[in-house]
Amino acid sequence: MFSVKPDGDRFAEVSQRIMTVYGLDYTDIEKLRFFVEMVKARYNFPPSLRRMLYIWGKTKKTGKTTCAKMIVATLNGSDDWQATDPEFTTTLANEMQIGGFKVPKIASCYCCMMDECFYADMGKTYHDFKRFLTSSGGSARLPYGQEFQWTGFPNYVSTSNESLRTFIKDWNDRRFLSVEFKQQPTVAMDFPEIHDLWRDFVLNSTPREGFGWQEWSEAIAGYSDEEGERQTLSTEYAIEMRKPDFLNRLLNMVDGKSATSPDNQVTLKFFVDYFASTEGYAVSGHRREIEQAVVDVFGERWNGYKYWRLDMLRQQAAILITNVNQQEQTFFGGSEDSRLPY
């Protein structure tokens, strides 16, 4: 199947067709292309740069699962895309040998499909999976104490209705190539047509010209950097700190008599206690996220100490509250007294 020389013109043609039918863009095509070439490269691809292809979308009947199956089948050298179930389909529990006595399916094929692979709570599994993703082979434990070494490349295509943000536990992550199918296909196509489209995409794809694997990986990093749960929480805390209620709370506090006065020292506990008393915010286990939000809004602690200076916090709060008032003035127009009551 892969003995025919790739046709660059045909690849450009089918890429444009895919974008038209599925509502994808050039960055999506580049992510798909990177994954396809990663799988095709096999031993020549650096394991440390490996990514998972994550095809998702909340909209129903977008064709994401069908497309994923056809990509996986073709990369395994099969013209029967329906053979993906169960020949090339697996689960996270199987691949990571959760529960024991599991041989990773990736040991017997070039890439696998995992539908809804992530758990609701990936806290304990997430980092282990990231390490597994950049491995090449490993050991499998069988019943009666048997154990053997397996070889393979953890190349996975996952489909889901949820965005990666639901599962990523770090601040951000570049281990995934997220492609969102946002709409139902704009053109009615039967399965053989869809299969030919994706088969041509896979077979005629080539590595990015003039780029090595490291350079290509860095080039796509800008649009494959996925925001994680921790970053999302930090952003929400920062938004709250920029609101007039919190800014006025700081402005109404009285400065200490001197810069080094205890009354002029604000520790992280002040901010944690504020969110603990604010409805809708959870603080248990999220001190680092709150700390990052404080730094984003007000800057680093003073001179390497364990606190922020209140007078400097109040200066920044005054600037922020002025900006808020100016934005409101621009939006509503007229004097402050003439603004609409809402």
N, C-alpha and C positions, 0 to 999 in steps of 0.2 A: 504493500500500500504506500509506503514512504519512499519507494525507489524512484519515483517520478520527480524530476526537478521542479521545485516550486515556481509558480508563474506569478510574478509581481503584479502584473496588470489584473489578473484574475483575483488576487488577494484584495487589491484596492476596490474592485468591483463588488465583491461579496461583503467587504467591510461596510461600504456605503449602503448596500442593501440591508444589512443587519441593523445599522443605525436608523434607517428609514422605517423598517418594520417594527422594531422593538423600542424605539425612542431612546437609544443609547447615544453617547457622544464619543469624540475622539479619545478622550482619556479612558473611557470604558474599553474601547477597542485596544488601546495600548496595554491595559491591564490584562485583558484576555490573551493578547499576543505574547506578553511576557510569560504568563503561566504555560501556555502551549509550548513555547520554546524551552522553558525550564524542564518540562517533562520529556520533551524530545531529546534534550541534551544528555540525559541520564548521568553517567559517571563524570561528564565534563562540566557539570554544574556544581558550584560550591555549595555544600549543604547549609552553610551559615547564612546564605542569602535566600533560602527557600521561603516561599509564601503559599498560603492557602487561598484558593479562589473561592470567594464568598458571594454567591448569587442570591439576592434577596429582593423582597418587595411586599408591601402590605396589600397592594391591589391584587385581587384574585384574577385568575385566568390570564396571566401575562405570558405564560409559556416558559417560565424560568426553569421549572423542573424538567420539562421536555428538552430544552436546550442543553441543560447540564448533562443529561443522560447521553445526548448525542456527542457532546464534546468528550466525555469520558470514554464512550465506546470507541470513538475514532482514535483517540490517543492509545487505546489498547489494541489497535489494529483490527477492530471488528466492524463489519458493515451492518451488523444487526444491532441497532441501538437499543432494541427492547431487551437484549441480553444483559444490559446493565443491571437489571433485577433478575436474579440475585448475584450474578457472576462478578460484577464490579462494585457492588453496594456493601457498605459495612456500617459499623457504629463506633462511636468514640470509646465505648466500654470494651469492644473487641480489640480495637487498635492499640489501646493503652493497657490491655490485659487487666482491666479492672475486674476483680473477682478471681483472677487467675485462670489458668488452663485455657488461654486464648492465644491463637497464632494470628498476628496482624495480617489482614487480607492483602495489605500492600506488599507482602512478601511474594505474592503470586501474580501481581499485575502492575502495570506502570503507574496508574493512578486510580483512585477510588472515589466513589460518591458517598457522601454522608448527608442524609436529609435531616434537618433540624438536629445537628450533631451536638450542640451545646446545651448544658443543663441550665435550669433557672438560676441556680447558685453555682457559679464556677470558681468560687473563692479558693477551694482546696485543690482543684484540678487544673486551673488555668495555666499556672507557671510550669507545671509538669508537661502539659500539652505543648507549650512553646518550646521546651527543651526537646521533646520528642520530634517536633516538626523539623528541627535542624539536625536530626541524626541520620545515619545511614546504616540500617540494620540494628540488631540487638539480640536479646535472648528471650526465649519463650519457655514458660514452665508448663509442663504437661502433668496429667495424673500420675500418681505413684512415684513422684519425685523426679521424673524425667525432665531434662532441660536441654535445649539445643540452640545453636546460634542461627539466626535468620538474616538474610540480606534483603534490602529493598530501599526504596526512596519514598518517604512519607508525602506523596503528592496527593492532595485531596481537593475535591470540589464539594462545597457544602451549599445546600439550598435552605432558605429560611424565610419566614414572614417577618422576622424581627431584625432590626439593624444591629450592627456589631457593638454599638454603644451599650446595649443591654448586657453584654457578656464580658467586655474588656475590663479588667480589674486594675490595670495600670493607669497612669495619667494619659498615655496615648500608646499606640502600637503601630508598627509598620510591617507586621508579619502577615497581613492579610491584604488581598486585592478585592475590595468590595465593589460589586457591580449591581446597581439597583435597577430592577425592571419596574418602571413607574406606571406603565400603561399597557393595556391590552394591545395585541398586534394590530397595526393599521391596515394590514393586508391579509386576507384569508388565504391560508396555505395548507395543503394537506401534508401529512407526515413525511412522505418521500421527498417533497420539495424542501421542507425544513431540514431534513437530514442532509440532502445534497448541499444546502447552503452552509451548514456548519462543517460538513466534511471538507468542502473546498476551503473554508477558512483555516482549518487545522493543517491541511496538507500543503497549502500554498503560503503559509506563514513562514517568515524567516527572521533571524535575530536582527535587532536594530543595527543598521549599517554604521560602522565606525565606532561602535561601543563595545567594550568588554562587559562581562557580567556585572562587575562591581560598578562600572560607570552607568550601565543601564539601570541597575538597582537604585542608584542614587538619583538618577534622572526621574524615576517614577515616584520617589519618596515624597515629593511635594504634594501629590494628589492621592497618596495611599496611606497617609498618616491619619489613623482613625482615633477620634477622641474617646477616651475611656470613661468609666463610671466616676473615677476620682476627679478627673478634669471637669466633668459635667457638674459635680457637686461643688467644686471650687468656684466655678463660674456662677452658680446660683447664689452662693454666699457673697460673692463680690457684687452681684447685682443688688442684693439687699443692702450692702454697705454704702452703695451710691445713692440710695433713696433719701429724701429729705428727713424722714423720721430718724434715721440713724445719724445722719450728718448733724442735725440739730441737737441730738443727744450729746455729741462730742462738743459742739459749740457752746452748750450750756454748762459744761463742766468747767471748774475753776482751775486755772494754771497753778502749779506749785510756785513757791517763792523763788526757786532757782532751778536751773536746768537739771541739777543733780538731786533736787528735793524728792523724797519718796512720793509726795503728792503729784509729782510731774512724771511718774513712771507708770506706764500702762503695759501690763503683761498680756500674754495670750489668753490667760484666764478671763480677762474682761470680755473679750470677744466671744469666747466659748460660752460664758454665762449669758451673754446677750442672746445668742441663738438658742440656748437651752430654754430661755423664757419666751421665745418667739414661736408662735403657733406655725406648724408646717415644716419645722426644721428638726433634723435629728443630729445630735452631736456625738453620741457614743461611737467611738472608733473613728471619728472624722476630724480629729484635732489637726492633722497635717493638711487636710483640705481647707480648713478654716484659716490656718496659718498662711497657706499659699494665697488665699483670697485677700488677706490683710496686706501681704507684700505687693500683690497686683494693684491694689487700690491706693495704699499709703506709702509703699516703699519698705525697704529693709529696716530692721531694728536699728536703734541709734548706736553708731560707733562700735558695733560688735557686742553690745550688752544684751541682756535677756529681755529687754523692754523697749517700747517705743516712747519717745518723749511726747507728753500730752500737748505741749505748745506747738510742736511740729504737726501732730495729728490735726489739731484745730486749724492750723494754717491751710493744710490740704483740704480739710472739710469746708473751709470758707471758699476756697477756689471752686470746689465741686458744686457747692450749693449755688454759687453765682452762675456757674455754667447751666445748672438746671433751670434757674429763673430766666436766664437769657433764652434758653430753648423754648420755654413756655411762652415767653413774650413774643418770640418769633412766630410760634405756631398759632397763638390766639390773636395776636395783634392788639394794638391799642394799649391803654394804660392798665396797670394792675387792677384797678377798680372796675374796669369795663370787661374783664374776663367773664366768660360764661361760668355759672356756678359749678359745673362739673369739671 
